[in-house]
Amino acid sequence: MHLLVIEDNPDLVANLCDYLEGRGHHVEVAYDGYSGLGRAIHGIFDAMVLDLMLPGLNGLEVCSRLRQAGKRVPVLILTARDTLEDKLEGFGSGADDYLVKPFDLPELEARLNALARRGRCGSNTLMLRVGDLTFAPDTLRVQRNGHDLELPPIPLRLLEVLIRATPRVVTRAELEQAVWGDNPPDSDALRSHLHQLRTIIDRPFPKPLLHTLRGLGYRLAEEPVETVFLPTDCVNSA
């Protein structure tokens, strides 16, 4: 699973990461509400663990704003607040499950697995499509014009972000966040991986689908965005 943990306790985060990554899961971490919300909105995760008492923006607000943004990633609230009112408030904000501290790590993983399976059944059965390019989130199968395409992990991740966002323009910062989190490589690695993606999904076919908008970002669509230049006098009069 690809998991997001939003928790401000570094010792607990270390324990969670050690256990979950040791079990073969990929874990990204945010230590405050605002950065966690941004990562949750712009990234793609199988499930997320959310503490309630966070600096900047509390967990209930994070979950509520996440749902308002249309993100359906399953959310497991992790907190020491164990009253019925607390739980009802958490579910009311859009959470899917609630686990009270202290807890057993195997139970946490079991709950996350159940949430991820439920999420896949609810959304990933859909086939994502742009033109004659298709992407199946459950199997990670990519096809164009009926031909199977083999993509390395990072170009595949970039494709998933772009095809889920279509027809919106995705900024460079969003793509770097989705692939590397808060620690993008110093080199121009993103450009290299995008070139690799374009080579596989576009070069063998007559019509390009991956479009670069200089200074703005990238867009996966059947037609490129047309840039309209206004006469100087029109700009001045406006």
Salt bridges, closest charged atoms under 4 A:
GLU7 OE1 - LYS101 NZ 3.33
GLU28 OE2 - HIS2 NE2 2.87
GLU28 OE2 - HIS26 NE2 3.94
GLU28 OE1 - ARG39 NH1 3.70
ASP51 OD1 - LYS101 NZ 3.47
GLU61 OE1 - ARG65 NE 3.18
ASP86 OD1 - ARG81 NH2 3.31
GLU89 OE1 - ARG81 NH2 3.68
ASP96 OD2 - ARG67 NH2 2.86
ASP97 OD1 - ARG111 NH1 2.84
GLU107 OE2 - ARG111 NH2 2.92
GLU109 OE1 - ARG23 NE 3.00
GLU109 OE2 - HIS25 NE2 2.84
ASP132 OD1 - ARG144 NE 2.76
ASP148 OD1 - ARG141 NE 2.78
GLU160 OE2 - ARG164 NE 3.24
GLU174 OE1 - HIS42 ND1 3.06
GLU174 OE1 - ARG168 NH2 3.14
GLU176 OE2 - ARG172 NE 3.37
ASP182 OD2 - ARG39 NH2 2.47
ASP188 OD1 - ARG172 NH2 2.55
ASP188 OD2 - ARG191 NE 2.57
ASP202 OD1 - ARG144 NH1 2.90
GLU222 OE1 - LYS207 NZ 3.83
GLU223 OE2 - LYS207 NZ 3.24
